[in-house]
Structure formats: C-alpha cells, structure tokens
C-alpha cells in the first residue's frame, strides 16, 4: 500500500479547519491529504473483495472529501472520527451495489479480510453500526418466519440481546454498548451472543427454505 503523510495533530487540525471555514481551499487540500492514511487504514479491512486497493482508495477518498466538506467543528469530535464513518460508508455502498444485495444475501457472505487475514462478513459489518445493511437483510426475510425462528431456536439471553439490538416487538433499537450497560456485561460478550444468535437464525431460515423445496 502507498505511503501517506502523517496525520495532523489536534492543534494543526483546528488551525486548518478554521482556515477552511474562512474559505481557504488550500487548507481543504491539506486536510484531505493529511487524512489519506486514515482512508488506507479503512481500506485494509476490505482487501480481498472484487476491487483492487487503488479502486477502494479512490472510493474511500470520495468519502473523505465529503467528510471534510461537511464536518462541523462545533460538534466536538475529531475530523478523523467523522471521516472514518464517511469513508466506510462509501466503500460499503460500492460493495452493496456490486453484490446487488438481493433477498438471497447471506448474513455470512464474505466481503473481505481483516488485518489478521481473517474473513470479514456481513455480520461483522453490522457490528460497525451500519444499519442500512441490517435493515435490508431483515426486510428481505418474511417477518412471520423471523419471529417463529426467534421463539424456536434462541436462548433467553440471545432473545434479549437480539430484541434489544434490532428493535423487535416494537422495542427501541440499541447499540451493543447500550445493551452491555443495560445487561451489565461487556460489549464483546454482547457481540458474541449476537453473532451466535444470528447464526442460529440463519440455520433455521435455511432449514425452512430446504423444507419448502
């Protein structure tokens, strides 16, 4: 992967954001250039897809440019935090378009590899709080079958996490951190419960489909 300049310090970032707010387009270019390492970092998670690194960098850069153009200094967060989400969203939109995430999409369909070379699938993407992917998947399933599988194959702890996570039975949707706080357990434990529950639901759906064929 290419070598990119070091990111700006917090004080440098504030300076250039201030100059950009006053209309200095050179400052905008610096903010983009000095955050390219962030784009490269996000892209690493999606190596091994149908797109090569340069293509992903190009798409990720679009997300970075959007982030620089729309970032609000008064929100209190660093530009990098906001930009990382924008970069990831652009890449995910590309992957969703190329995969044509249809009704047959699998929660466990690989879309890349992580820094350790492990496969990254849609369940992992869901954990990034990318709600659009999850909503597409849930809407593609028969609601009645979803609830039947939920009641049939999940343990009480799994039901609790899934219902809170995805807003089942009219409940409010919660992040993994929120669920961890509610249940008094770690976020990583919530993640493990969620993954196991989703795998059970996937197996139940597959068995139902096979039974109808």
N, C-alpha and C positions, 0 to 999 in steps of 0.2 A: 504494500500500500504506500501511497505517496507520503512524503514528509511535509507536515504543515507547520506554520509558525506557532509559537507558544500562545496560549490564550491570554487575554488581557487580565490584568489584576483588577480587583474590585474598584479601586480608585481610577484606574485608566478607563474602565468601562463606564463609570459615571461621567467622566470627562467627555468621552466620545458620544455618549448618549445625549448629553447636554448640547454638544455642538450640532448633533443631528437634529435635535428639536428646533434649533435655530436656523435650520436649512442647509447645514454644511454636508454636501453629498460626499465629500472626501471622507468624512467621519463615518458615513454609512458604509463605504467600501472597506474601511479598516475594520469595522465591527463584523462584517461578513468574512473577511479574510482571516481574522484572528479567531474566529469560531469554527473554521473548517475542520479543525482537529476533532471537534465535537461531532460533526457530521460523519467523519471517518469512524469514530467510535460507535455510533449508532449503526452504521452500515455493516460493521463486522458481524453483527447479530444476524444479518440476512445474507451472508455469503453462502453459496450453495444453492441459491434459487435459480430461476431461469434467466436471471440478469447478471451480467458481469459487474465487477466492482465499479468501473467507471460509470456505467449506467445508473447504478444505485447512488453514487456520489452526486451525479447530475440531478437526480430527482431529490435527493436529500438537500442539496444546495438550494433548490427552489423553496423547500420548507424553511430553510434558514433565512432566505431573503424575505419571505413572508413574515417570519418572526421579527426580524429587525424592523420591518416596515410597520408592524402593528403593536410592538411591545410598548407597554405603558409603564413608565418609570415609577409612577406613584403607587403601583400595586405592591411594592415592597420586596419582590423576589428578584433573583438574578436573571439576566437575559438568558444565560445558558440553560436554566431550568425550563423556561418557557420555550426556548428554541428546540430543546431536545424533543419535546412533545410535538412541535410542528414538523420537525424533520421526520420523526417516526410516523406521523400521520400521513405524510406524503408518500413514504415508502409503502406503508400498508395499503393505501389507496391503489398504488400501482400493482401490488401483489393481488389485491382483491379483483381488480379489473382483469388481470391476466389469467387468474384462476377461474374467473366467472363464477364466483361462489354461489353455486346453484343449490337446489334443495337436496342434492346428493352430497353436499360438502360434509366432510368428516371433522369432528372436533379434534381428531388426532392426525390430520393431514399435515405432513412435514412441509415447512416453508423456509427452512434454513438451518443453520447451526449456530451454536453459541461460541463463546471464546474458548471453551474447553473441547470443542468439536462435537458436542452433543446435539442431537436433533432438536430443533425448535418447532413446535406445532401450534395449532390454533389455541389449544388450552393455555399454552404459555403466553400467547398474545393477549388472551382475555385477561390475564393477570396484570397486564400493563394498563389496565383501566380503559382499554379501547372498547367502549361499549357498543359501537356500531357493529363490530364483528359478532359479538354475542347476540345482539338483537336480531341480526339477520338469521343466525342459526336457530334461535328459539322460534322465530316467526315461521321458519321453514318446516317446523315439526307440527304435527297435529296436537293441539293443546290438550285434548282429552287423553291421548296416549301419554303425553308428558306427565300428567298428574297420576295416571294409573301406574306408570313406571316408578314415579316418585314414591307412591304409597307401598308398592310391592317390594322394591329391592333396596331401599335405603334404610340405614340405621337411624335411630332418633337423632344422634349428633349430626349425621350427614343431612338429614331433613332440615334441621335447624339452620345449618350453615347455608345450604342451597336456597332455602326460602328467604333468608335474610339477604343473601348475595344478589339474587335475581328478582326480588320483589314478588315472589309467588303469593297467592291468596290475597292479593291486594296490599301486600306489605310494601314498605318503602325499601328501595334498593340501598345496600350498604357496601362500602369498600371493605377489603379484607382487614384493614386497620380498625375500622369501626366495629366489625364483628369480633375481632380479637378483644377489644375493650369491653364489649357487651358480655362476652362469654368468659372473660378473664383468662384467656390463653394467648399464646404467641401468634403473631401474624403468619409465621412459617407453618405452624400447626394448622391454622385455618386453611392455608394454601394446600396442605397435604390432604386434609379432609375434602376440600372442594374437588381436587383432582380425582381422588378415588371415587367420589360420588358421581362425577361426570362420566368417568369410565364405566361405572355400573349402569348409568342411564343409557350410554352408548350401546353397551352389550344388550341391554333389554330391548332397545329400539331395533337393533339388528336381528335379534331373535324374532321379534314381531314381524319384521319385513319378510324374513325367511319363511315364517309360518303362513304368510299370505300368498307366497309364490307357488 
